[in-house]
Amino acid sequence: MLRIAVPNKGSLSGPAAEMLHEAGYQQRRESKELRIVDPVNEVEFFYLRPRDIAIYVSSGRLDIGITGRDLLIDSGANAEEILPLGFARSTFRYATKPGTASGVQDLGGMTVATSYEGIVAGHLADNGIDASVVHLDGAVETAIELGVAEVIADVVETGTSLRNAGLEVIGEPIMKSEAVVVRRTGADAESETEPKVQQFLRRLQGVLVARTYVMMDYDCRVEQLEKAVAVTPGLESPTVSPLHNEGWVAVRAMVPAREAQRIMDDLYALGARAILTTAIHACRL
């Protein structure tokens, strides 16, 4: 039975459970449940603190897990990312009082406060910067005001909370994070659970594609078919079927959901009619 770690709370928990549900896996009904078994899919889910998941997976006790790229790197665990999941995106940046520094190259001899000591220490070392790192849990914006550090490193979304604290973002991003599937580094590809791991990854990839694309159907005249197909090439090639009315064909192709409205406009301008889009709930490519 495949053993999978899932975030039990925080920004990763809800989207992870939703994606797993869309992929056909049973999920817990109450937040107090720490373990459930999905006998149909032969999977056992363990609901753990996101920060601990990479460590559990690296121990080999669990086969794979869902956590944040930031938490994976910060943990220093013997685990690796095998599939990005596209949610819980965040950007890590340095911030300080205006005039203190302009980038990582200016941080030598300073103290950086952060909740992600492993990430920051690694980034400073990669850039050859000799600076101290102090670990703080929770909000770190007050560390500078209280004299604990000259610089902070934290997740930055809009930057509003930093500006409210009188701070400004400096330099390039330390890293960009999102939810990822992780497994132990060097995991045995010949293990008995490997087919289930690959099935799990295919299902999640199917959800990602289904969320990204829609199915588009339309009718067009034969003389406009090549131009229309150029607008909707599909993943490999669109499906084209003759209609009862001579000189017309029906076309079906997958198109990026975010471009669907523009594509419909372009097709209409070419003379296509009966243009429809349909959501994709699951797929395998």
Disulfide bonds with the S-S distance in Angstrom:
none
